[in-house]
Amino acid sequence: MTENISLDNLKQNALAELAAVSTADALEAWRVGWLGKKSQLNTVLRGLAALPVEERKSLGAAANVVRQDLESALAAREQDFSDRLLESAPGIDITLPGRPWLSGRLHPVTRVINEITDIFSSLGFSVVEGPEVEYDRYNFDALNIPKEHPARDTMQTFWVDDVDEKDERHVLLRTHTSPMQVRFMEKYKEPPIRIVVPGRVYRYEATDASHLPMFHQVEGLMVDRNVSLAQLKGTLFEFARRFFGPERRVRFRCDFFPFVEPGVEMAVECASCKGAGCRVCGNSGWLEILGAGMVHPKVLEGVGIDSTIYSGFAFGMGVERLPMLRYGVDDIRLFYSSDLRFLRQF
């Protein structure tokens, strides 16, 4: 029996077996048995190297023709299986376009936090994080907010433990990201220090178009020799220019925060009303995005940094207000709504 006759027999046997296949598993088994690495056809092809050149050419060409014929027969059988499956499935219109897979995306607040930290990283700030469950020493006392200070009343704190006046380590959900100022300076006492601290904060207050009991802040701190208020304003102006664009107006006004002296607030022109006044901005035309100021000497001295040698500035901004200002969102609650139609816009 010649090799060509053997190949013809192989082909006829394979096609006969293929015609009898009735299930997808049997079809896969046929493919492995007749076209796989250990198939009879591959055995013939591997034996070509031992043949004379002329026989090798003719037999190799014939074997490749057989392989192509078997692969074509397999493809036709697979298509036949697919067609029969579609025909047997009720209610399927094979002429309709396919449904696209929905791709995931970052939440707009997460995207804004990443953008904020990228901007400040490019200005030389490091990004650090701190605990959301905090001691009141870091949240209040070390930031120049003693127990009798009226600023504690405006924080509307969520206490985690039972408050005992004799215990100095009360536990709470942090009301701002400022505690990380103290934690970082305690650990790294040698300036220069440049950090930004993103994270969630919690306050027990009424929910409305611009307030939530849980929101995000980004805290900033810089401590070094000869740090001035001019550097603070220059840093924040540069941030606003990059984030909002050079056309948006920015306003600084004096304000009070216990852990800075002097203190300022920074506001950006309301995107919803373009400065005319609306419910989002309280009819003022401006929306405050952060409080800032020069770090109070008591805060520096409390962590062992000499305030006669070093000075610094700090700021804390509410993250959700930034996309509200940029995109003209008129209700902060939309960011945490279950209505995905809103989130898919970003």
Secondary structure, DSSP 8 states (H G I E B T S, - for coil): --HHHHHHHHHHHHHHHHHT--SHHHHHHHHHHHHSTTSHHHHHHHGGGGS-HHHHHHHHHHHHHHHHHHHHHHHHHHHHHHHHHHHHSTT--TTS-----------HHHHHHHHHHHHHHHTT-EE----SEEEHHHHTGGGT--TT-THHHHH--EESS---TT-S--EEE-SSSTHHHHHHHHH--SS-EEEEEEEEEE-----BTTB-SEEEEEEEEEEETT--HHHHHHHHHHHHHHHH-TTS-EEEEEE--TTEEEEEEEEEE-TTTTTS--TTTTTSSEEEEEEEEEE-HHHHHHTT--TTT-EEEEEEEESTHHHHHHHT---GGGGG-S-HHHHTT-
